[in-house]
Amino acid sequence: MNPARSGFIYTLGDTLLRGLSLLLALVYVNYLGTSEFGLLALVTAISAATSILSTLGIKAAAFQFLFRYERQDEARAFYGTVWLFSILVPGLLLLLLDRVLVMVPPSALPTPDYLPCIRLALWAEYLNSGFRLVILEVLRAKERPFVYSLLSLGNAATLLVLVIAAVVVGRSGVTGVLVAMLLTGLLWAPIYSLLMARHMKLAFELSALRQALGYSLPLLPHFLSHWLLSLSDRLVLERLVPLGSIGVYSLGYRLGNISEMFVSAGNSAIMPRFARAAREQGGGEELARLFSRFVYVMGGMVLVVGMFANEVIQLATPAAYHSAAGVTRWVVLGFFSLALYYGPMNAMTLTAQETRGVAWNTLLAGLLNVALNILLVPHFGVLAAAVNTFVGYSVLFLLMLRLSRRVCPMNFRFGQILVIEAALILGLVVDSLIPADRLVLGVVIDVLFVSLYLSIGWRLGQWTWGEVRRIWQEPPIPEAGSFGS
């Protein structure tokens, strides 16, 4: 499938997914207090870190190894081994951790609800992430954007229905949200398993596992560092600001996170091209054009989310959350830097198949983010944490760019990137200067800047009407691997 068509499907699915995520956020802010929302953000951040540690970063190998196997039976045995590992090992570790948690005295915790919420969040994360970890990576590698998006949307829609039942109808608060997450995982785990059965045979081959872990373990600090960049701020904020402020910050971050889902969807579309480039000659210029267009499209998504955030917050949330738009503006700029980072990152790990050095550069950016939060949040509040998200991801991009230039040099077309980023910053600065309650004026300015951004892309040659019409007419490129198709 060509990148434009694949990217369109990923983006459409991601748009619908973000719409469901936004509806969830609106349920949270209208039926949970700021402190409850803050508690939810804390326990989900903890469960995400636990999930990364327990799976040992194996999802990286689940994507990359599709392009290494020529024989169908070997590939299916490999995925059976990886799937069993991703289910059994995290499950056993979580059972042990759960037994330890029940022995923690309630007096050692910030609130009485803290421990039960953490336990629910850990099991919900295991069911929702562990069982779909490998199947989603297989679908991305085999360029199945429709099925990939359908699974993600089905999971999110199920969660939304159950949250509405538990929180809106049942008035069960943050506990109801976590129970809804747990039930969603219970419903979808068998579905993920059945779909995975088409791509694997149950096996546990130590040689295949050693190969997978040999590739993924060096990336484990890398995945943990991304957790530091995106979620650790909630844990730092817990010590420095009230839970209510964390709730406001979490809403602003959740809205900004809409742009991160677009960035992830776009990256899912271009990753197979970077992986194939390892076996092709002379694909550097094609990758440069592809990445340049990816950056432009992601910049547009970031601009829309950042500029319209204030209007959404003002119209759809209680007054206690109205200051969250400032957080969103900085967070979306951070995710634009994340989009830039995917260029050298993909070139390193997929094209050059080199993971050494990646983890430590990511860890450095993550630790910088944590240090800046500890230093600046006490003086400038939660907005400092949002600014630090932008700083952390920008530093990450620069570090990875320096590393990739030594291993897999790539033409990044920096002139166009600078024009795109300048347009983003100008639009968000102007948007921040408009009084928050002047919604009509805000919408007019937002539409004008988005139109300006489209015209800039046209002048830069990033899109033409002919190309838009041909998205669905270009012949698909043959896929790598045929097993399970």
C-alpha positions as CSV (number, residue, x, y, z in Angstrom):
1,M,0.0,0.0,0.0
2,N,1.4,3.4,-0.9
3,P,2.3,5.7,2.0
4,A,-0.3,8.4,1.1
5,R,-3.1,5.9,1.1
6,S,-1.8,4.1,4.2
7,G,-1.2,7.5,6.0
8,F,-4.8,8.6,5.1
9,I,-6.3,5.5,6.6
10,Y,-4.1,5.7,9.7
11,T,-5.0,9.4,10.1
12,L,-8.7,8.9,9.5
13,G,-8.7,6.1,12.1
14,D,-6.6,8.2,14.4
15,T,-9.0,11.2,14.0
16,L,-12.0,9.0,15.0
17,L,-9.9,7.5,17.9
18,R,-9.0,11.0,19.1
19,G,-12.7,11.9,18.9
20,L,-13.5,9.1,21.2
21,S,-10.6,10.1,23.5
22,L,-11.9,13.6,23.6
23,L,-15.4,12.4,24.5
24,L,-13.8,10.3,27.3
25,A,-11.9,13.4,28.5
26,L,-15.2,15.4,28.5
27,V,-16.8,12.7,30.6
28,Y,-13.9,12.8,33.1
29,V,-13.9,16.5,33.5
30,N,-17.6,16.8,33.9
31,Y,-18.1,13.8,36.2
32,L,-14.8,13.6,38.1
33,G,-13.4,16.4,40.3
34,T,-10.0,17.8,39.4
35,S,-8.5,15.8,42.3
36,E,-10.1,12.5,41.0
37,F,-8.9,13.3,37.5
38,G,-5.4,13.9,38.9
39,L,-5.5,10.6,40.7
40,L,-6.5,8.8,37.5
41,A,-3.6,10.4,35.7
42,L,-1.2,9.3,38.4
43,V,-2.2,5.6,38.5
44,T,-2.3,5.3,34.7
45,A,1.2,6.8,34.5
46,I,2.4,4.1,37.0
47,S,0.7,1.3,35.1
48,A,2.2,2.4,31.8
49,A,5.7,2.3,33.2
50,T,5.1,-1.1,34.7
51,S,3.9,-2.4,31.3
52,I,7.1,-1.2,29.6
53,L,9.3,-2.8,32.1
54,S,7.5,-6.2,32.2
55,T,7.5,-6.6,28.4
56,L,11.2,-5.8,28.1
57,G,10.6,-3.7,24.9
58,I,9.7,-6.8,22.9
59,K,7.3,-4.9,20.6
60,A,10.3,-3.4,18.8
61,A,11.3,-6.8,17.6
62,A,7.7,-7.7,16.8
63,F,7.8,-5.0,14.1
64,Q,11.4,-5.3,12.8
65,F,11.6,-9.1,12.4
66,L,8.9,-9.3,9.8
67,F,11.4,-8.0,7.4
68,R,14.1,-10.6,8.3
69,Y,12.2,-13.9,7.7
70,E,11.8,-15.3,4.2
71,R,10.2,-18.6,5.2
72,Q,6.6,-18.5,6.4
73,D,7.0,-21.3,9.0
74,E,10.0,-19.6,10.7
75,A,8.1,-16.3,10.9
76,R,5.0,-17.9,12.4
77,A,7.1,-19.7,15.0
78,F,8.9,-16.5,15.9
79,Y,5.6,-14.6,16.4
80,G,4.2,-17.5,18.5
81,T,7.3,-17.2,20.7
82,V,7.1,-13.5,21.1
83,W,3.3,-13.5,21.7
84,L,3.6,-16.2,24.5
85,F,6.4,-14.2,26.1
86,S,4.4,-10.9,26.0
87,I,1.5,-12.7,27.8
88,L,3.1,-15.0,30.3
89,V,6.1,-13.1,31.6
90,P,4.3,-9.8,32.3
91,G,1.3,-11.8,33.8
92,L,3.6,-13.6,36.2
93,L,5.4,-10.4,37.2
94,L,2.2,-8.6,37.8
95,L,0.9,-11.4,40.0
96,L,4.0,-11.0,42.1
97,L,3.7,-7.2,42.2
98,D,0.0,-7.4,43.2
99,R,0.9,-9.6,46.2
100,V,3.5,-7.1,47.3
101,L,1.1,-4.2,46.9
102,V,-1.5,-5.7,49.2
103,M,1.0,-5.6,52.0
104,V,1.6,-1.8,51.8
105,P,0.0,-0.1,54.8
106,P,-2.7,2.5,53.9
107,S,-0.9,5.1,56.0
108,A,2.0,5.1,53.6
109,L,-0.2,6.3,50.7
110,P,-1.4,9.8,49.8
111,T,-5.1,8.8,49.9
112,P,-7.1,5.7,50.9
113,D,-8.1,5.2,47.2
114,Y,-4.6,5.1,46.0
115,L,-3.7,1.4,46.4
116,P,-7.0,-0.1,45.0
117,C,-6.8,2.3,42.0
118,I,-3.2,1.3,41.3
119,R,-4.0,-2.4,41.4
120,L,-7.0,-1.9,39.0
121,A,-4.9,0.2,36.7
122,L,-2.1,-2.3,36.5
123,W,-4.4,-5.2,35.6
124,A,-6.3,-3.1,33.1
125,E,-3.1,-2.0,31.4
126,Y,-1.9,-5.7,31.2
127,L,-5.1,-6.8,29.5
128,N,-5.5,-3.8,27.2
129,S,-1.8,-3.6,26.2
130,G,-0.3,-7.0,26.7
131,F,-2.7,-8.9,24.5
132,R,-2.6,-6.5,21.6
133,L,1.1,-5.6,21.7
134,V,2.3,-8.1,19.1
135,I,-0.8,-8.1,16.8
136,L,-0.6,-4.3,16.3
137,E,3.0,-4.5,15.5
138,V,2.4,-7.3,12.9
139,L,-0.4,-5.3,11.3
140,R,1.8,-2.2,11.1
141,A,4.7,-4.1,9.5
142,K,2.4,-5.8,7.0
143,E,0.7,-2.4,6.2
144,R,-2.8,-3.3,7.3
145,P,-3.9,0.2,8.4
146,F,-7.6,-0.6,8.1
147,V,-7.5,-3.6,10.5
148,Y,-5.1,-1.8,12.8
149,S,-7.4,1.3,13.1
150,L,-10.5,-0.9,13.5
151,L,-9.0,-2.7,16.5
152,S,-7.9,0.6,18.1
153,L,-11.3,2.1,17.5
154,G,-13.2,-0.9,18.8
155,N,-11.2,-0.9,22.0
156,A,-11.8,2.8,22.5
157,A,-15.5,2.7,21.7
158,T,-16.0,-0.2,24.2
159,L,-14.2,1.8,26.9
160,L,-16.3,4.9,26.2
161,V,-19.6,2.9,26.6
162,L,-18.4,1.3,29.8
163,V,-17.1,4.5,31.3
164,I,-20.5,6.2,30.5
165,A,-22.3,3.3,32.2
166,A,-20.0,3.4,35.3
167,V,-19.4,7.1,35.7
168,V,-22.3,9.0,34.2
169,V,-25.1,6.5,35.1
170,G,-23.5,4.7,38.0
171,R,-21.7,7.8,39.5
172,S,-18.9,5.5,40.6
173,G,-16.1,8.1,40.1
174,V,-12.5,7.2,39.4
175,T,-12.9,3.6,40.6
176,G,-15.7,3.2,37.9
177,V,-13.3,4.4,35.2
178,L,-10.7,1.9,36.2
179,V,-13.2,-1.0,36.4
180,A,-14.4,0.0,32.9
181,M,-10.8,-0.2,31.6
182,L,-10.4,-3.6,33.2
183,L,-13.7,-4.9,31.6
184,T,-12.6,-3.5,28.2
185,G,-9.4,-5.5,28.5
186,L,-11.3,-8.7,29.4
187,L,-13.6,-8.3,26.4
188,W,-10.9,-7.5,23.9
189,A,-8.1,-9.9,25.0
190,P,-9.8,-12.9,23.3
191,I,-10.3,-11.0,20.1
192,Y,-6.6,-10.0,19.9
193,S,-5.6,-13.6,20.6
194,L,-7.9,-14.9,17.8
195,L,-6.5,-12.4,15.3
196,M,-3.0,-13.2,16.3
197,A,-3.6,-16.9,15.7
198,R,-3.6,-16.2,11.9
199,H,-0.1,-14.9,12.1
200,M,1.6,-17.4,14.4
201,K,1.9,-21.0,15.5
202,L,2.2,-21.6,19.3
203,A,5.9,-22.2,20.0
204,F,8.5,-21.2,22.5
205,E,11.8,-21.3,20.7
206,L,14.6,-20.0,22.8
207,S,16.7,-19.1,19.8
208,A,13.9,-16.9,18.5
209,L,13.4,-15.3,21.9
210,R,17.2,-14.6,22.2
211,Q,17.1,-12.9,18.8
212,A,14.1,-10.8,19.8
213,L,15.5,-9.8,23.2
214,G,18.9,-9.1,21.6
215,Y,17.2,-6.5,19.5
216,S,14.7,-5.1,22.0
217,L,16.6,-5.1,25.3
218,P,19.0,-2.3,24.2
219,L,15.9,-0.3,23.4
220,L,14.3,-0.8,26.9
221,P,15.9,2.3,28.3
222,H,14.6,4.1,25.2
223,F,11.0,3.1,25.9
224,L,11.3,4.0,29.5
225,S,12.8,7.4,28.6
226,H,9.7,8.1,26.4
227,W,7.7,7.3,29.5
228,L,9.8,9.9,31.4
229,L,9.1,12.4,28.6
230,S,5.4,11.8,28.3
231,L,4.1,10.5,31.7
232,S,6.6,11.0,34.5
233,D,5.6,14.6,34.9
234,R,2.4,13.5,36.7
235,L,4.5,11.7,39.4
236,V,6.8,14.8,39.8
237,L,3.8,17.1,40.0
238,E,2.2,15.0,42.7
239,R,5.0,16.1,45.1
240,L,4.9,19.7,44.0
241,V,1.3,20.8,43.3
242,P,-2.2,19.8,44.5
243,L,-4.1,16.9,42.9
244,G,-6.5,19.4,41.4
245,S,-3.7,21.2,39.5
246,I,-2.6,17.8,38.1
247,G,-6.2,17.3,36.9
248,V,-6.1,20.6,35.0
249,Y,-2.7,19.7,33.6
250,S,-3.9,16.3,32.6
251,L,-6.8,17.7,30.6
252,G,-4.5,20.1,28.7
253,Y,-2.0,17.3,28.1
254,R,-4.8,14.9,27.0
255,L,-6.0,17.4,24.4
256,G,-2.5,17.9,23.2
257,N,-2.1,14.2,23.1
258,I,-4.5,14.2,20.2
259,S,-1.6,15.5,18.0
260,E,0.6,12.7,19.4
261,M,-1.8,10.1,18.0
262,F,-1.7,11.8,14.6
263,V,2.1,11.7,14.8
264,S,2.1,8.0,15.8
265,A,-0.4,7.2,13.0
266,G,1.8,9.0,10.4
267,N,4.9,7.2,11.6
268,S,3.1,3.9,11.4
269,A,2.6,4.6,7.7
270,I,6.2,5.5,7.0
271,M,8.0,2.9,9.1
272,P,7.7,0.0,6.6
273,R,9.5,2.2,4.0
274,F,12.4,2.9,6.3
275,A,12.6,-0.8,7.1
276,R,12.6,-1.8,3.4
277,A,15.3,0.7,2.6
278,A,17.7,-1.5,4.5
279,R,17.4,-4.0,1.5
280,E,17.2,-1.4,-1.3
281,Q,19.8,0.7,-3.0
282,G,19.3,4.4,-3.7
283,G,16.2,5.0,-1.6
284,G,17.7,7.9,0.4
285,E,16.1,10.6,-1.7
286,E,12.7,8.9,-1.7
287,L,12.9,8.7,2.1
288,A,13.8,12.4,2.3
289,R,10.7,13.3,0.2
290,L,8.5,11.0,2.3
291,F,9.7,12.3,5.6
292,S,9.5,15.9,4.5
293,R,5.8,15.4,3.6
294,F,5.3,13.6,6.9
295,V,6.6,16.6,8.8
296,Y,4.4,19.0,6.9
297,V,1.2,16.9,7.5
298,M,2.0,16.4,11.2
299,G,2.7,20.1,11.6
300,G,-0.8,20.8,10.2
301,M,-2.4,18.4,12.7
302,V,-0.4,20.0,15.6
303,L,-1.5,23.5,14.5
304,V,-5.2,22.5,14.4
305,V,-5.1,20.8,17.8
306,G,-3.2,23.6,19.5
307,M,-5.2,26.5,18.1
308,F,-8.7,25.1,18.6
309,A,-7.9,23.8,22.1
310,N,-9.1,26.9,23.9
311,E,-12.5,26.9,22.2
312,V,-13.1,23.2,23.0
313,I,-12.1,23.8,26.7
314,Q,-14.2,26.9,27.1
315,L,-17.3,25.3,25.6
316,A,-17.1,21.8,27.0
317,T,-15.5,21.9,30.4
318,P,-16.3,23.4,33.8
319,A,-14.6,26.7,34.7
320,A,-12.0,24.9,36.9
321,Y,-10.4,23.5,33.8
322,H,-10.3,26.6,31.6
323,S,-6.6,27.4,32.1
324,A,-5.7,24.1,30.5
325,A,-5.4,25.6,27.0
326,G,-1.9,27.0,27.8
327,V,-0.7,23.5,28.6
328,T,-2.0,22.2,25.3
329,R,-0.2,24.7,23.2
330,W,3.2,23.8,24.6
331,V,2.5,20.1,24.6
332,V,1.6,20.0,20.8
333,L,4.8,21.8,20.0
334,G,6.6,19.0,21.9
335,F,4.8,16.4,19.8
336,F,5.9,18.2,16.6
337,S,9.5,17.8,17.9
338,L,8.6,14.1,18.4
339,A,7.5,13.9,14.7
340,L,10.9,15.4,13.7
341,Y,12.7,12.8,15.9
342,Y,11.0,9.9,14.1
343,G,13.1,10.6,11.0
344,P,16.6,9.9,12.5
345,M,15.1,7.3,14.8
346,N,13.6,5.3,11.9
347,A,16.8,5.7,9.9
348,M,18.9,4.4,12.8
349,T,16.8,1.4,14.0
350,L,15.0,0.4,10.8
351,T,17.2,1.3,7.9
352,A,20.6,0.9,9.6
353,Q,19.2,-1.7,12.1
354,E,21.4,-0.1,14.8
355,T,20.0,0.3,18.3
356,R,23.2,1.0,20.2
357,G,23.3,4.6,21.5
358,V,19.6,5.2,20.9
359,A,18.5,4.3,24.4
360,W,21.1,6.5,26.1
361,N,20.3,9.6,24.1
362,T,16.6,9.1,24.9
363,L,17.4,8.5,28.5
364,L,19.4,11.8,28.6
365,A,16.4,13.7,27.2
366,G,14.0,12.0,29.7
367,L,16.2,12.8,32.7
368,L,16.5,16.4,31.5
369,N,12.7,16.6,31.4
370,V,12.4,15.3,35.0
371,A,15.2,17.6,36.3
372,L,13.6,20.7,34.7
373,N,10.2,19.8,36.2
374,I,11.8,19.5,39.7
375,L,13.6,22.8,39.3
376,L,10.9,24.9,37.6
377,V,7.4,23.6,38.6
378,P,7.7,25.0,42.2
379,H,8.2,28.5,40.8
380,F,6.1,28.5,37.6
381,G,3.4,25.9,38.2
382,V,2.1,23.2,35.9
383,L,2.7,25.4,32.8
384,A,6.4,24.8,33.3
385,A,5.9,21.0,33.0
386,A,4.2,21.7,29.6
387,V,7.1,23.8,28.4
388,N,9.5,21.1,29.6
389,T,7.7,18.6,27.4
390,F,8.6,20.8,24.4
391,V,12.2,21.2,25.6
392,G,12.6,17.5,26.3
393,Y,11.3,16.3,22.9
394,S,13.4,19.0,21.1
395,V,16.5,17.9,22.8
396,L,15.7,14.3,22.0
397,F,15.4,15.2,18.3
398,L,18.7,17.0,18.3
399,L,20.5,14.2,20.1
400,M,19.1,11.5,17.7
401,L,19.9,13.7,14.7
402,R,23.5,13.9,15.8
403,L,23.7,10.1,16.3
404,S,22.0,9.2,13.0
405,R,24.4,11.4,11.0
406,R,27.3,9.1,12.0
407,V,25.4,5.9,11.3
408,C,22.8,6.5,8.6
409,P,23.0,10.1,7.1
410,M,19.7,11.4,5.6
411,N,18.7,14.6,3.9
412,F,16.2,16.3,6.3
413,R,15.5,19.4,4.2
414,F,16.0,21.7,7.2
415,G,14.9,24.8,5.3
416,Q,11.4,23.5,5.0
417,I,11.3,22.2,8.5
418,L,12.2,25.7,9.8
419,V,9.5,27.4,7.8
420,I,6.9,24.9,9.0
421,E,8.0,25.2,12.7
422,A,8.0,29.1,12.4
423,A,4.4,28.9,11.1
424,L,3.4,26.7,14.0
425,I,4.9,28.9,16.7
426,L,3.5,32.1,15.1
427,G,0.0,30.6,15.0
428,L,0.1,29.4,18.6
429,V,1.5,32.7,19.9
430,V,-1.2,34.7,18.2
431,D,-3.8,32.3,19.5
432,S,-2.5,32.7,23.1
433,L,-2.9,36.5,22.8
434,I,-6.6,36.3,22.1
435,P,-8.7,36.7,25.3
436,A,-10.0,33.2,26.2
437,D,-13.6,34.3,26.3
438,R,-13.6,35.8,22.7
439,L,-14.6,32.5,21.1
440,V,-15.8,33.8,17.8
441,L,-12.7,35.9,17.2
442,G,-10.6,32.9,18.3
443,V,-12.3,30.6,15.7
444,V,-11.8,33.2,12.9
445,I,-8.1,33.5,13.7
446,D,-7.7,29.8,13.9
447,V,-9.3,29.2,10.5
448,L,-7.1,32.0,8.9
449,F,-3.9,30.5,10.3
450,V,-4.8,27.0,9.2
451,S,-5.6,28.4,5.7
452,L,-2.2,30.1,5.7
453,Y,-0.5,26.9,6.6
454,L,-2.2,25.1,3.7
455,S,-1.0,27.8,1.3
456,I,2.6,27.6,2.7
457,G,2.5,23.8,2.0
458,W,1.3,24.4,-1.5
459,R,4.1,26.9,-2.1
460,L,6.7,24.5,-0.6
461,G,5.5,21.8,-3.0
462,Q,4.2,19.6,-0.2
463,W,0.9,19.0,-1.9
464,T,-1.0,19.6,-5.1
465,W,-4.6,19.0,-6.0
466,G,-3.5,16.4,-8.5
467,E,-1.7,14.4,-5.8
468,V,-4.7,14.6,-3.6
469,R,-6.8,13.1,-6.3
470,R,-4.3,10.3,-7.0
471,I,-4.0,9.0,-3.5
472,W,-6.4,6.2,-4.3
473,Q,-5.2,5.6,-7.8
474,E,-1.5,4.8,-7.3
475,P,-0.7,1.1,-7.6
476,P,0.1,-0.6,-4.2
477,I,3.7,-1.6,-3.6
478,P,4.2,-5.3,-2.9
479,E,4.3,-6.1,0.8
480,A,7.2,-7.6,2.6
481,G,6.4,-11.1,3.7
482,S,3.3,-13.0,2.9
483,F,2.6,-15.2,5.9
484,G,-0.8,-15.0,7.5
485,S,-2.1,-12.9,4.7
